[in-house]
């Protein structure tokens, strides 16, 4: 399942958006398209920050992953998931 919400605003609005969404996330109150989002307490997380930019363009992403997608479980049935590198 993929869920996405898009917003537009200035730097200050982005700051308050990010601050509010992170607070909701860690209080297990974040929703995306009406779906509850909860990061598990008992799993290791893979997280990273990525920037693609030049003088006229910027694309900043923050990503958090845990567990494996069902199709990955089937493909990696014979592989040890602990030895797989994290890919963005």
C-alpha positions as CSV (number, residue, x, y, z in Angstrom):
1,X,0.0,0.0,0.0
2,X,1.3,3.4,-0.9
3,X,-0.2,6.6,0.6
4,X,0.8,10.1,-0.1
5,X,-0.2,13.6,0.8
6,X,1.2,16.7,-0.9
7,X,1.5,20.2,0.5
8,X,2.8,23.6,-0.7
9,X,4.0,26.4,1.5
10,X,7.0,28.6,2.4
11,X,9.9,27.7,4.6
12,X,8.2,28.7,7.8
13,X,5.1,26.7,7.0
14,X,7.3,23.7,6.2
15,X,9.0,24.0,9.6
16,X,5.6,23.9,11.4
17,X,4.3,21.1,9.2
18,X,7.4,19.0,9.8
19,X,7.4,19.7,13.5
20,X,3.7,18.8,13.9
21,X,3.9,15.7,11.8
22,X,6.9,14.3,13.7
23,X,5.1,15.0,17.0
24,X,2.1,13.1,15.7
25,X,4.3,10.2,14.4
26,X,5.9,9.6,17.8
27,X,2.6,9.8,19.6
28,X,1.1,7.2,17.2
29,X,-1.4,9.8,15.9
30,X,-0.1,10.4,12.4
31,X,-2.4,9.6,9.5
32,X,-1.8,9.6,5.8
33,X,-4.9,9.5,3.6
34,X,-6.9,8.5,6.7
35,X,-4.5,5.6,7.5
36,X,-2.8,5.3,10.9
37,X,1.0,5.3,10.7
38,X,2.9,3.7,13.6
39,X,6.6,3.0,13.7
40,X,7.2,-0.3,15.6
41,X,9.0,0.0,19.0
42,X,10.6,-3.4,18.8
43,X,12.3,-3.4,15.4
44,X,15.5,-1.8,14.0
45,X,14.9,1.1,11.7
46,X,16.8,2.0,8.6
47,X,16.7,5.8,8.1
48,X,18.5,8.3,5.9
49,X,18.3,11.8,4.5
50,X,19.0,12.5,0.8
51,X,19.6,15.7,-1.1
52,X,19.6,16.1,-4.9
53,X,20.3,19.8,-5.7
54,X,22.0,22.4,-7.7
55,X,21.8,26.2,-7.6
56,X,18.3,26.3,-9.1
57,X,16.7,23.1,-7.7
58,X,16.4,21.1,-4.5
59,X,14.9,17.7,-3.6
60,X,15.2,16.7,0.0
61,X,13.9,13.3,1.2
62,X,13.8,11.8,4.7
63,X,13.1,8.0,4.6
64,X,12.5,5.4,7.4
65,X,12.1,1.7,6.7
66,X,11.4,-1.4,8.8
67,X,10.7,-5.0,8.1
68,X,10.4,-6.3,4.6
69,X,7.8,-5.9,1.9
70,X,5.9,-9.2,1.2
71,X,7.4,-9.5,-2.3
72,X,10.9,-9.1,-0.8
73,X,10.2,-12.0,1.5
74,X,9.4,-14.2,-1.4
75,X,12.4,-13.1,-3.4
76,X,14.8,-13.3,-0.5
77,X,13.5,-16.6,0.9
78,X,17.0,-18.2,0.7
79,X,19.0,-15.0,1.6
80,X,19.8,-13.7,5.1
81,X,18.1,-10.3,5.4
82,X,20.6,-9.2,8.0
83,X,23.3,-9.1,5.3
84,X,21.3,-7.0,2.8
85,X,22.5,-3.3,2.6
86,X,19.9,-0.5,3.0
87,X,19.1,1.1,-0.3
88,X,17.3,4.4,-0.9
